[in-house]
Amino acid sequence: MSTLTYPSLPVPFEMIGPCGKQSTHRRFFMAKKSGIPHLVWWESRIPDALRKQQMVVQIADQAGSEVAILDVQSLTLQQLLDTAGSLPAQVAAQYALGLIETAEFNHRQRTALTASNLYGPSLLDLGSQGTIVPKIDPSAGQKAGPIPAQLLPVNEQPSPQCDIYYIGALIAWMLSGQFAPQGNPLAMLPAIDGTLRSILQRATAANPSQRPSAQDLGQQIQDWLSGKVTPVAKKKPSHLKWLAGAIATAAIMWLVIYALSRRDTVPNTSFGTAEANGETTDFNQGNTSNGLMQLEDIDGVEINRIDDTRFPEIDMYLSVMRPTGVITDVPRQNVSVFQNDNPIEGFSWVNLSRVKDPLNIMLVMDTSGSMGPSKEGLTDGGLDAAKIAALDFLDHLPSNANVGLIHFGTLVTVDHSLTDDIEAVRQSITELKPEGQTAIYDALAISYTQLRRAKGQTFIVLISDGADTASKGDNYDSIVTKANKAKIPTYIIGLTSPEFDGKLLEDLQRDTKAMIYQTPSKEQLSSFYGEVAEEVSGQYRASFNIPDSYNTGDEIMLKVEVNAGDGRLVTKERKYIHP
């Protein structure tokens, strides 16, 4: 059982597909018999405790192993997912069909659902919050709990539209086996068929009016199961809306024509005089009387990193900020660079977002046991939060990004070398499980090797919550040597925990020039990942030489100054020690 294969099932059971939880010694699949789902448990020998369970319908011999077929209708959905990990898309979609019609019927008749209305495992663990209310049979030991908040929209009263959101979020939960944050129900969704993803996106739209009716959602899922494509219903606009649209279109066309008639120059950039191409930019490009570009909404400047690996030439990486993110089109004439308040002439200014070379990022994720769930709950672990943040990070990368994935516990695993198949990387992130100790040094060393021959900009983004406890091939000194030789910008996000070693990160920051983010809050991870995504994809590089009048150990204050064009000067300073 060293490779993922399917077991042979006795007649009349038919295989549907694999579940999410698979290992080298135990695997789970979903099968059906007369349309009713069954769980297939496959391992070398079925545990004795399982053999005694009434839900076991049949145990069949395989070559050197056994298959147990379980009737899962007596299980709650939470119990099923705890066992199987996640469900095949066909099972999740079919399961939802059993709710859709009854959800709308419930609003018309105010009648509670019963277990007989539902396909597959009962929803008895989801309880009576909202409007979908299963019937409870106390004599059978059944009791209800509230619907998990992650499956409900934020700040909405129970309604038919709320039920539709709940069904979409429920399917996503079944497909991933993990709760996503409330308000972002598809955050943990693995790579799935694009049509099904679109169906779930419409069902969980933030605006309730944009969600389909129960009838439309049921038809879309039924058509997907049968291989058909359901056209999205379009509302016929009213005459007033048509007129308003026509007027708006005419106004936009007039503005475009006017802008084209006025366009006789384009900004001068570090690459020379650019050709006019009609692209929109991040700010009002009108020239001021002093020849500077107008930067109306500039909010700040951040110096992200100072790289002196090419000393005496210095590369200073920085971001120019607006309230909603980075500004990606600041011309050189608006920028000045100083060393100890002395202007630096002749520095180069490169907008890295305009460089067409690939952007190569290696995601390195700590999956040691300490990143797992705590006693407080199944979704309280650091790895759950890190996975959500990493998936969001991928969504913010530009189209020229290649991404690799390495995870480490006691051992280091290269899930993906650099690839442009971002969906494959997303899928692998959702499947990460916590176990083992922490081998940070080995993971960094392998990351440097993976990126050694990459062409274009290269970055490493690592997240960990602990000190190194398991590296075998590398130690602190060797990783510092390799880091300084590789010269790859590295971002390390430290999620503080009882095992957290802040001194290690501080030492790495000092000796390898890595950028360090530390937080005790899992909620801040997405914010940190977002900052890193902006920095690696929306940076500028100012390159210049340091005068030879300084000596080793001298402190130099470097400053960048951006002129907003309206008299405002936005500045940032950072100390630099002469090597």
VONUZA-527613 format. One record per residue: residue in three letters; y negated, x negated, z negated of N, C-alpha, C in turn. Coordinates in steps of 0.1 Angstrom, whole numbers, plus 5000, padded with zeros to 4 digits. Layout:
% residues N
ALAYXZYXZYXZ/...
This chain:
% residues 579
MET501249925000500050005000498749915000/SER498749805007497649715007496649755018/THR496949845027495949895037495850045036/LEU494750095040494450245039495250315050/THR496350375046497150455055497350595049/TYR497950685057498150825052499550845048/PRO499850915037501250945034501751055043/SER503051055044503751165051503851285041/LEU503451405046503551525037504651615041/PRO505351675031506451765035505851895041/VAL506551955050506152085056506152185045/PRO505152285045504152315055502752255052/PHE502652145044501352095041500752015053/GLU499452025055498751955065497651875059/MET497551745064496551655059495151695064/ILE494151695055492751715059492051575060/GLY492151495050491451365050491451305037/PRO491051175036490951095024489851145015/CYS490051125002488951144992488251014990/GLY487251014981486450894979487050794971/LYS487950824962488550734953489750674958/GLN489750544962490950474967491050334960/SER492250294958492450154952493750104959/THR494049984955495249924961496549984955/HIS496450054944497650104938497650264937/ARG496550324939496450474938495450524948/ARG495850634956495050694966495050844965/PHE493950904970493851044969493451104983/PHE494051214986493751284999493651434996/MET493051505006493151655005493951705016/ALA494851805013495751865023495552015021/LYS496152095030496052235029497452295032/LYS497552415026498752495029498352645030/SER498452705041498052835044496552845041/GLY495752745044494352745042493852715028/ILE494752695019494452675005494452515002/PRO493452464996493452314995494352264984/HIS494852144986495752084976495351934975/LEU495451874963495151734962496451654963/VAL496351544971497551454973497251334965/TRP498151304955498051184946499251094951/TRP498850974955499850884961499750744953/GLU500950704948501050574942502450534941/SER502750414936504150364936505050454928/ARG504550494916505250594908504350684901/ILE504450814903503650914897503750904881/PRO502650894874502650884859503451004853/ASP504150974842504951074836504051194831/ALA502851154826501951264821501551364832/LEU501451314844501051404855502251484859/ARG503451434858504651504862504851634854/LYS504351634842504551754833503451864835/GLN502451834843501351924845501852044854/GLN501452164850501852284858501252284872/MET500152214874499452214887500252134897/VAL501252054893502051974903502952074910/VAL502752084923503552174932504752104936/GLN504651984939505851914945505651764944/ILE506651684942506651544942507651494953/ALA507151424962508051374974508151224974/ASP509251174978509451034979508850984992/GLN508250864991507750795003508550665002/ALA508450575012509150455012508550365002/GLY509250354990508850264979507750324971/SER507450454973506350514965506550664964/GLU505650734957505750874955504450944958/VAL504551074962503451154965503551284957/ALA502451314949502451434941501451524948/ILE501751654950500851754956500451844945/LEU499151854943498551934932497852054937/ASP498152174930497352294932496052284924/VAL494952264931493752234923492852364920/GLN493352484923492552604920492352624905/SER493152564897492952574882491952474877/LEU491552374885490652274881489152324883/THR488252274875486852294878486452184889/LEU485352214895484952114905484651974899/GLN484051974887483751854881485051774878/GLN486151844874487351774871487951724884/LEU487851794895488451754908487651624912/LEU486351624911485651514916485851394907/ASP485951414894486351304885487651234889/THR488551314894489851264897489851204911/ALA489351274921489451234935488251144940/GLY487151144933485951064937484951144945/SER485451194956484651284965485651354975/LEU485151454982485951534990485651515005/PRO486651535014486351525028485351625032/ALA484551595043483551685047484051825050/GLN485151835057485751965060486052055048/VAL486551995037486852065025485552115019/ALA484552025018483252055012482552175019/ALA482652165032481952265040482652405039/GLN484052395039484752525038484652585024/TYR484552495014484352535001483052615000/ALA481952565006480652635005480652765012/LEU481452785022481552915029481953025020/GLY482752995009483153095000482053144991/LEU480953064991479853104982478653174990/ILE478553145003477353185010477253335011/GLU478253405015478153545017477953615003/THR478753564993478653624980477353604973/ALA476653494977475353464971474353574975/GLU474353604988473453714993473853844988/PHE475153874987475653994982475254014967/ASN475253904960474953904946473553954944/HIS472653924953471253964951471154114955/ARG471954164964471854304968472554394957/GLN473654354952474454434943474354394928/ARG473754274926473654224912475054214906/THR476054174914477454164909477854024907/ALA478453994896478853854894480053814903/LEU480053694906481253644914482453634905/THR483553644911484853614904485553494911/ALA486453444904487153324909487853354922/SER488253484924488953524937488053514949/ASN486653514946485753504957485653364963/LEU486053274955485753134958486953064965/TYR486552974974487652894981487852764973/GLY489052744969489352614963489052624948/PRO488752504942488452494928487352584923/SER487552654912486552744907485352674903/LEU484252754902482952694898482752734883/LEU483752744875483552794862482752694854/ASP482752564857482052464850480552474853/LEU480152544864478752554868477952664861/GLY478652754855478052854846477152954852/SER476153004845475453124848473953094851/GLN473452974850472052944853471852974868/GLY470653024872470453054885470953194888/THR471453224900471853354903473353364907/ILE473953254910475453254913476153254900/VAL476853364896477453374883478953404885/PRO479853314882481253344883481653424871/LYS482753504872483253584861484153494853/ILE483953504840484653414830485753494824/ASP486953434823488053494816488353424803/PRO487753474792487953404779489453384775/SER490253484779491653484775492453364781/ALA491853304792492453194798491853064793/GLY490953074783490352954778489152904787/GLN488652994795487552954804486252974798/LYS485352884800483952904795482952844804/ALA481852894805480752854814479852754808/GLY479252664816478152574812477052594822/PRO475952544820474852554829475052474842/ILE474452524853474552454865473752324863/PRO474352204867473652084866472252094872/ALA471252044866469852044871469751984884/GLN470551874887470451804899470751894912/LEU471452004909471852094921470752204923/LEU469752204915468752314916467352254920/PRO466652334927465252284931464352274919/VAL463352194921462352174909461452294908/ASN461252344896460252454894460352574903/GLU461552624905461752744913462452844905/GLN462052974906462653084900463953124908/PRO464953174902466153224909465753314920/SER466353284932466053364944467153334954/PRO467153414965468153384976467853244982/GLN466553204983466253064988466752964978/CYS466652984965467152894955468652874957/ASP469452984960470852974962471152894974/ILE470452904984470652824996470452674993/TYR469452644986469252504982470452454973/TYR470852534964472052504955473252474964/ILE473452554974474752534982474652404990/GLY473452374995473252245002473452124993/ALA472852134981473052024971474452014966/LEU475152134965476552134961477452054971/ILE477152084984477952014994477751864993/ALA476451824992476151684991476851614979/TRP476851694968477551644956479051624959/MET479651714965481151704969481351584978/LEU480451564988480651454997480451314991/SER479551304981479351174975480051154962/GLY480451264955481051254942480051214931/GLN478751204934477751164925476551254925/PHE475951274914474751354913473551274919/ALA472751334927471451264931470351314921/PRO469151254921468151294913467651434917/GLN467251514907466751654910465551644919/GLY465551724929464451724939464751634951/ASN465851554950466251464962467751474963/PRO468251584966469751614965470551534975/LEU469951474986470751404996470651254994/ALA470051204983469851064981471150984981/MET472251044976473450964975474451004986/LEU473951074996474851125007475351005015/PRO476650995017477250885025476950905040/ALA477350815048477250835062478150945067/ILE477551055072478251175077477851215091/ASP478551305097478151355110476651405110/GLY475951365120474551395121474251545120/THR475051625127474851775127474951825113/LEU475951785105476151835091474951785083/ARG474551665085473351615077472151695080/SER471951735092470751825096470851955089/ILE472052015088472252145082471952135067/LEU472352025061472052005046470551985044/GLN469851905053468451885052467652015053/ARG468052105062467352235063467652325050/ALA468952315045469252395034468552355021/THR468252225020467552175008466152145010/ALA465552205020464052175023463252205011/ALA462252125008461352144997460652274997/ASN460252325009459552445011460652555012/PRO460752655003461752755004461752835016/SER460552855022460452935035461052865046/GLN461352735045461952665056463452655056/ARG464052715045465452715044466052835051/PRO467252825057467852935065468253045055/SER468553155061469153265053470653235050/ALA471253305041472653285038473453305051/GLN473153405059473953435071473753315081/ASP472553265083472353155092473053035087/LEU472953005074473552885069475152895071/GLY475653005068477153025069477553005084/GLN476753065093477053045107476952895112/GLN475952825107475852685110477052605105/ILE477452625093478652555088479852595095/GLN480052725098481252765105481352705119/ASP480152705126480152645139480452495138/TRP479952425128480152285127481652255124/LEU482352345116483752325114484552345127/SER484052435135484852465148484352375160/GLY483452285157482952195168481852245176/LYS481252365173480152415181478852365175/VAL477852385183476452345179475652475178/THR475052505166474352625164472852595168/PRO472252655177470852635180470052685168/VAL468952605165468052645153467152755158/ALA467152865150466352985154464952945153/LYS464152985164462752955164461953085163/LYS460953095155460253215153459153215165/LYS459053335171458053355181456653355175/PRO455753265179454453265173453653395176/SER452753435167451853545170450753505180/HIS450053605186449053565195447953485188/LEU447653525176446553445169447053305166/LYS448253285163448753145161448753065174/TRP449153145185449153075198447753035202/LEU446753115199445353085202444852975194/ALA445152975181444752865172445352735177/GLY446652735181447352615186446652565199/ALA446352655208445652615220444352555218/ILE443552605208442252555205442452415199/ALA443452395190443652265183444052165194/THR444952205203445352115214444252065222/ALA443352165226442152125234441252035227/ALA441052055214440251965206440751825205/ILE442151815203442751685202442651615216/MET442851685227442751625240441351575242/TRP440251655238438951605240438651485232/LEU439151475220438951355211439651235218/VAL440851255223441551145230440751095242/ILE440251185250439451145262438251075258/TYR437551125247436351055242436650915237/ALA437750905230438150775224438450675236/LEU439150725246439450635257438150585264/SER437250685266435950645272435150545265/ARG435350545251434550445243435250315241/ARG436550305244437350185241437150085251/ASP436349975248436049865257436449735251/THR436749735238437249605231438349645222/VAL439149535219440249545210440049435199/PRO440649455188440449345177441049215181/ASN440349105176440848975178441748945167/THR442948905170443948875160444348725160/SER445248685151445748545151446448505163/PHE446948605171447648575183446748575195/GLY445448575193444548575205443948715207/THR443448735218442848865221443948965226/ALA444249065218445349155221444949245233/GLU445949295240445749385251445649525246/ALA444749605252444549745247445849815251/ASN446449885241447649955243447650095237/GLY446450135232446350275227447050305214/GLU447550205207448250235194447250265184/THR447650355175446850395163446950285153/THR445950265144445950165134445650225121/ASP445650145110445650195097444250225092/PHE443250195099441850215094440950245106/ASN439750275102438650295112438250165118/GLN438450145131438250015137436849985141/GLY435950075138434550055142434049925137/ASN433349845146432749715142431449745134/THR431249665123429949685116428949595122/SER427749595117426649515123426849365121/ASN427749335111427949185109429249145117/GLY429749225126430849185134432249205127/LEU432249255115433549275107434049415111/MET435449425109436049555111435849635098/GLN435749765100435549855089436849895083/LEU437049855070438249885062437949985051/GLU437950115055437350215046438150235033/ASP439450235034440250275023440950155016/ILE440450035018441149925012440949934996/ASP442049904989442149934975442449804967/GLY442949704973443249584966444049484974/VAL444249364969444949254975445949204965/GLU447149174970448249114961448748984968/ILE448748874960449348754965450748754960/ASN451648774969453148794966453848664963/ARG453448564971454248434969453448324975/ILE453548204969453048084975454147984978/ASP454347954990455447874995454947734999/ASP455347624992454847494995456047405000/THR457047465005458147395010457847305022/ARG456647335029456247255040455047175036/PHE454847145023453747065018453446945026/PRO452246915029450946965023450447095029/GLU451247155039450847285044451347395034/ILE450547485030450847595021450847725029/ASP451947805026452047945032451848035020/MET450748115021450448215011450748355016/TYR451748425010452148565015451448665007/LEU450848765013450048865006450048995013/SER449749095005449649235010448249285007/VAL447749365017446449425016446749575013/MET446249625002446649764998445649865000/ARG446149995003445350115002446050204992/PRO445450314987446050394977447450444980/THR447750464993449050514997449950415002/GLY449650285001450650175006449850055011/VAL450549985020449949865026449149895039/ILE448149815041447449815054447949705063/THR448349745075449149645083448349605095/ASP446949615095446149575107444849515102/VAL444849415093443649355089443349235097/PRO442249225105441949115113441448995106/ARG441648875112441348755105439848745101/GLN438948795109437548785106437148845093/ASN437948935088437649005075438148925063/VAL438748805065439448745055438948605053/SER438748565040438448425036439348375026/VAL439648245026440548185016439848065010/PHE440048044997439347944989440247864980/GLN439947734978440647654968439547604958/ASN439747644946438647614935437247654940/ASP437147774946435847824951435347754963/ASN436047664969435647594981436347664993/PRO435547705003436147775014437147685022/ILE438247745026439247675035438947715049/GLU438547615057438347645071439647625080/GLY439747705090440847675100442147725095/PHE442247815085443547865081444047965092/SER445347975093445948065103446248195095/TRP446248305102446348445097447348515105/VAL448548545100449648605108449948735102/ASN449948845109450448975105451948985108/LEU452748975097454148965099454749095104/SER454049205102454649335107454549335122/ARG453749255128453549255143454449145150/VAL455149065141456048965147457349035151/LYS457749005163458949075169460249015164/ASP460248905158461448845153462148935143/PRO463448925142464249015133463748995118/LEU463849105111463649095096465049105090/ASN465448995083466848985078466748995063/ILE467449095057467449115043468949125038/MET469249045028470549045021470349115008/LEU470949235006470949314994472149254985/VAL471849214973472849164964472849244952/MET473949314949473949414938475049384928/ASP474549384915475449354904476249484901/THR477549474902478449584899479349554887/SER478849474878479649444866479749564857/GLY480749554848480949674839479749714832/SER478849624828477649664820476749754828/MET476849764842476049844850476649984851/GLY477750014845478450144846477850244837/PRO478450364836477950474828478050444813/SER477050484806477050474791477750594786/LYS477850604772478550714766477750844767/GLU476450834771475650954771475951044783/GLY476450984794476751074805477150994818/LEU477751074827478351014839477250954848/THR476050994848475050934857474050854850/ASP474350804838473450724830473550574833/GLY474450534842474650384844473550324853/GLY473250194850472350124859472750124873/LEU474050114876474450104890474150234898/ASP474250354891473850474898472450474902/ALA471550434893470150424896469850314906/ALA470550204906470350094916470750144930/LYS471850224930472350264943471250364950/ILE470750454942469750544947468550474952/ALA468050374944466950294948467150214960/ALA468350154961468750074973468750164986/LEU469350284985469350374996467950415000/ASP467050434991465650464994464950345000/PHE465350224996464850095001465150085016/LEU466350125020466750115034465950205042/ASP465550325037464750415045463350365048/HIS462850265040461450225042461450095050/LEU462550045056462549925063462149955078/PRO461549855085461149885099462349875108/SER462149915120463249925130463849795134/ASN463149675131463649545135464449485124/ALA464749565113465449505102466949495104/ASN467549385100468949365098469249355083/VAL470349415079470649425064472049375062/GLY472249295052473549265047473749315033/LEU474949325028475249375015476349285008/ILE476049234996476949164988476949234974/HIS478149254969478149304955479049204947/PHE478749194934479449104925479649154911/GLY480849134906481249154893481749014888/THR483049014885483748884882483848804895/LEU484148874906484248814920483048864928/VAL482848794939481748824948482348874961/THR481848984966482449044978481249064988/VAL481549015001480549035012480949165019/ASP480249275016480549405022480149405037/HIS478949345039478449335053477649215055/SER477949135065477049035069475849105076/LEU474849025080473649095086474049185097/THR473549305097473949405107472749495109/ASP472649555121471649665124472249795122/ASP473549805117474149935115473849975100/ILE472650025098472150055085473050165079/GLU473550265087474350365081475650315075/ALA476150215081477350155075477050085062/VAL475950025061475449965048475250075038/ARG474650185042474450305033475750345027/GLN476750365036478050415032478650315021/SER478550185024479150095014478450095001/ILE477150115001476450124988476850244980/THR477050354986477550474979478950454973/GLU479750364978481050344973481250244962/LEU480150174959480250064949480650124935/LYS481450054928481950094914481749984905/PRO481450014892481149904882482549854876/GLU482649724876483849664869483649514868/GLY484249454858484249304857483049254850/GLN482949114851481849044844480749014855/THR479948914853478748894861478648754866/ALA478748744880478748614886477448594895/ILE476348584889475048584896474948454904/TYR475348334899475148214906476048214919/ASP477248254917478148254929477648354940/ALA477048464935476548564945475348504953/LEU474448434945473248374952473748264962/ALA474648184958475148074966475748134979/ILE476548244978477048304991475948364999/SER474948414992473848475000473148375008/TYR472848255003472248145010473048105022/THR474448105020475348065031475248175042/GLN475248305038475248405048473948405057/LEU472848365051471548375058471148235064/ARG472048135063471748005067471347995082/ARG472048065091471748065105470948185111/ALA470448265102469748385106468448345113/LYS468148405124466848385131465848495127/GLY464648445125463548545120463248525106/GLN462548625100462248625086463548665078/THR463748585067464948615059464448635044/PHE465148725037464848755023466148795016/ILE466148765003467248814994466648904984/VAL467249024982466849114971468049134962/LEU467949094950469049094940468749184928/ILE469649264924469449334912470549304902/SER470249284889471249254879470749294865/ASP471649324856471249354843471649254832/GLY472249144837472849054827472748904830/ALA473148824821473248684823474448654831/ASP474548534836475748494843476848464833/THR478048534835479148524826480448484833/ALA480448474847481748464854481748364866/SER480548304869480548214881481448104879/LYS482248064890483147954890482747844899/GLY482147874910481747774920480447714918/ASP479547784910478147734909477647754895/ASN476647664891476047684878474547684880/TYR473747684870472247694871471747574880/ASP472047454876471547344883471847344898/SER473147374901473547374916472847484923/ILE472547604917471947714924470447684926/VAL469847614917468447574919468347474931/THR469247374932469347284943469547354956/LYS470447454957470747524969469547614973/ALA468947674963467747764966466647684972/ASN466347564966465247484972465547434985/LYS466847414988467247365002467247485012/ALA467647605007467647715016466247765020/LYS465347765010463947805012463847945017/ILE464748035011464748175014463948255003/PRO462948325007462248414997463248504990/THR463148504977464148584969463448674959/TYR463848804959463248894949464448934940/ILE464148924927465248954917464649064908/ILE465449174907465049294899465949294887/GLY465349274875466149264863466049394855/LEU467249464854467349584847467749554833/THR466849564823467149514810468249594803/SER469049524795470149584788470549484776/PRO471449524768471849434757472349294762/GLU472849284775473249164780472149094788/PHE471049154789469949104798469448964793/ASP469348874802468848734799467548714806/GLY466448744799465148734805464748584807/LYS465248494799464948354801465548304814/LEU466748344817467348304830466448344841/LEU465948464842465048504853463748424853/GLU463248394841462048314840462248174846/ASP463448124842463747984847463947984862/LEU464648094867464748104882463448114889/GLN462548194883461248214889460448074890/ARG460647994879459947864878460547764888/ASP461847764888462547654895462947684910/THR462947814913463347854927462247934934/LYS461147964926459948034932460348174936/ALA461448234929461848374931460748464925/MET460648584932459748684926460648774917/ILE460148794904460948864894460248994890/TYR461049094890460649224884461549264873/GLN460949304862461749344850461449484845/THR462449554842462149694837463249744828/PRO462949814817464049874809464350014814/SER463550054825463650194829464350204843/LYS465450284843466150304856465250374866/GLU464350454861463450534869462550444877/GLN462150324872461250234879461950164890/LEU463250164891463850084901463450124915/SER463350254918462950294932461450244934/SER460650244924459250194926459350044929/PHE460149964922460249824925460749794939/TYR461849864942462449854956461349884966/GLY460549994964459550034973458549924975/GLU458149854964457149744965457749634973/VAL459049594971459649494978459749524993/ALA460049654996460149695010458849675017/GLU457749715010456349705016456049555018/GLU456449475008456049335009456749265020/VAL458049285022458849215032458449265046/SER458049395047457749445061456349465064/GLY455449445054454049465057453149355052/GLN453649225052452949115046452049045057/TYR451148965052450448875060450748735055/ARG450648635063450848495059449548415063/ALA448948365052447748275054448248125052/SER448148045062448647905061447547805062/PHE447547705054446447605053446947485046/ASN446147375047446447245041445647235028/ILE446247175018445547145005444847005007/PRO443646985003443046845005443746744997/ASP443846625002444546514996443846454984/SER442746514980442046464968442646504955/TYR443646594955444246644943445446554939/ASN445746544927446946464922448046554917/THR449246504916450346574911450046634897/GLY450346764895450046834883448746894882/ASP447846874891446546934891446647084893/GLU445847154886445747304887444747344897/ILE445147424907444247464918444247614918/MET443047674918442847814918442747864933/LEU443747924938443647984952443148124952/LYS442248154961441748294961441648344976/VAL442048464977441848534990440848644988/GLU439948654998438848754998438848835011/VAL438948965009438949055021437649135021/ASN436949125032435649205033435949335039/ALA435549445032435849585037434849615048/GLY433849535051432949565062431749655058/ASP431749705045430649785041429949725029/GLY430149595027429549525016430449495004/ARG431649565004432549544993433449424996/LEU433749344986434649224987435849254977/VAL437049254982438249274975438949134974/THR439149084961439648954960440848954951/LYS441648834952442748814943442848664941/GLU443148614929443248474926444648454920/ARG445148324923446448284917446448134915/LYS446848094904446947944901448147884908/TYR447847764912448847684919448847544914/ILE450047484911450147354905450547254916/HIS449647154918449847054929451246984926/PRO452146974936453446914934453346764933/
